[in-house]
Structures are given as structure tokens and as C-alpha cells.
């Protein structure tokens, strides 16, 4: 019998019945086992969640913290993929950020900037 607890990115700490600890790279386990991970519901169910996730990823990728949150967004959902894009007000020039996120598992499919 095993108990599983989270202990860092992509790793799972397991204890067997004798109390011994060992680490398993969980991503590698899923890859080797061929078992797709399924969720009870969509991880990115609505526009608000898609925008929050996009902001966090843009911040990590481009180091932009406050500025992008002040820009208007265009958010669309097509065939289970959220497309979030920043928009510049008319007459302004700058970088437009784009991202496509899988609605079901939250995986980033594409990320790019224009301008």
C-alpha cells in the first residue's frame, strides 16, 4: 500500500508500508505508463480563469507584471482552446501578447508576442 503526497514540481513522494521514502518522477511515470491524466472538470472553465492563467504565464515568460493587466483583453474559446490576447488602445504602439491554453488540462499550446 502506498500513500502519495505532493512535494515539489513534477515529483511525488511515496511511502510504502514499511515507512521507506522514495521519490518518483511523476511526469515520467505517466509518460511510461501511457495513462492520460483525467480531471473531473475543466481546469480552465471560464474567461476569468483563462485571463488569470495568461497573466501568470506572461509574467513568468516576459517579466511584465502590472502593465498587461491594465490592457483590455480579447478572449475566445474555440474547440476546447482558450485564446487570450492583449489589445492596445487606438493610437498606441507596443507589444501584443498572445496565448492559447487547453481548456481541459490547462496546458499552454502556443505563446507568442507581436510588435
N, C-alpha and C positions, 0 to 999 in steps of 0.2 A: 504494500500500500504506500502511496506517495501523497505528500501534500505539496502544493505549489504556491509560491508567493513571489510577487514581483520584486526584483532587486536591481534595477537598472535597465538601461536601454538594451533591448533585444536579448536580455538574459533572464533566465528563470532559475531560482534556487530551489532545489528539491531536497527533501529529507526522506530517506527510506525508513522502514520500520525499526531499524537498529539505531537510528538517530544520526547516521553519517550524512554529511553535507556534500553535495557536488553540484557544479554549475553545468547547465546545458545551454548552448546557443539555440534559443527557441526558434529563431528565423530559419536556421539551418535544419532543425528538426522538421518544421513544416514543409520546407523545400524537399527534404529527403523522403518524408512520409507521403508526399503527394496529396495531403489533405488540405483543401482550401479552407481558410478560416471563414466561418459564417457568423453573422450577427443577428440578434433578434429583431433589430430595426435599423433603419438607415443611420449611419454615423453623422451625415451632414443632411439633416432633414429639411432645412429651410434656408432662405436667403440670409437671414441674420447670422446663422452658424457659418455659412459659406464665407461671408464677409469677415467674420472674426478669424477664421482659419487663414484666409488670404492675407489679412493684416499681419498675423503672426509669422507667416512664411515670408512675406515681403520684407518684414523687419529683419528676420534672420538672414535672408539672402542678400538684400541690398543695404541694410543698415539704416533704413528710413523709418523713423519712429512716429512722430506726430504729424508730419506734413501730409502723408497719404490719407490719414483719417479725416482730414478736412476737405478732401476732394469728393465730388459726387461719384457714385459707382453706377455701372450698368451690370446687372446680374440676370443671367438667363439660365434656364435648365432645359437641356435637350438630351434625350435618350440616356438619362441617368448621369449626366455630366453637368456640373455647375461651371459656368463661365463667368468669372468676375473680372471686371475691367475698370480702371480708374478713368475718369474723364476730366479734361481741363476745361475751365470756363472759356467762353468765346473770347478771342483776342489774346489768350495766354499761350506761351510756348513752354514745353518741358517734356519730361518723360511720362509715358503712359505705361502702367503696369498691367499685365495680363496673367491670368492663371486659369487652368482647367483642373477641377477636382472631382473625383469619382464620388457620387452621392452615397453609394452603398458602403464603401470602406474607407473613405477619406483620403485615398491615395492621390497624390499630385501627379497628373498626367502630363501637363505641359506648364512651363513658366517662362515668360519672356517679357522684355521691355521694348518699347518703341520710342524713338526720339532722342 
